[in-house]
């Protein structure tokens, strides 16, 4: 008798965080809120070494975390590592977009996917570290990745750049008072969020401590920023990660 074994492909996390505590916390959040076991998530730390050859057929989808790079910085202010990472992402996204391959980019995902698709990304709508109220657009309310979310929900942000103008073929899914583009979609399966669906309050406070000298806030504001991050209960964004995993990771 022949027994057929159904092998479910893992997800690929492309990370650019150099600090181990933040990089490992990002993995923990994606595992927890995505409902993934460790064997279902493979991480590549792009800040540490060049991107290896990636065969998309080996994966259920790609997740991109946040990181220190700003896509809109002048070329002469970008480190050799950032320039390499951006070039590698551009090449990978050529295939990802062409295949409409499942992609979920959080924070730095906006910069990578947005720039690749012709969005205007700059510092106009940067947001301080803390919670914001995100509002779904009509397209967002109809999108399967956002099914079951309320029209408005709280999410955690903290970024120096954001999309100022989307290309005409992008679909705006969510917005906020301080940042017009909080989430968008390209084609059917490519998503980017400005907020962090993998973050809870405890991990947000850990990142605040890790990045307290990275220019997201003045060092003397540290205690205030910690308190602001804990001022609201954050639950709804986590559902986006779980739905992404459930939608694309079933192996069916």
Buried (B, 14 or more C-beta within 10 A) or exposed (E): EEEEEEEEBBBBBBBBBEBEEBBBBBBBBBBBBBBBEEEBBBBBBBBEEEBEEBEBEEBBBBBBBBBBBBBBBEEEEBEEBBEBBBEBBEEBBEEBBEBEBBBBBBBBBBBBBBBBBEBBBBEBBBBBBBBBEBBBBEBBBEBEBBEEBEEEBBBBBBBBBBBBBBBEEBBBBBBBEBBBBBBBBBBEBBBBBBBBBBBBBEBBBBBBEBBBEEEBBEEEBBEEBBEBBBEBEBEBBBBBBBBBBEBBBEEE
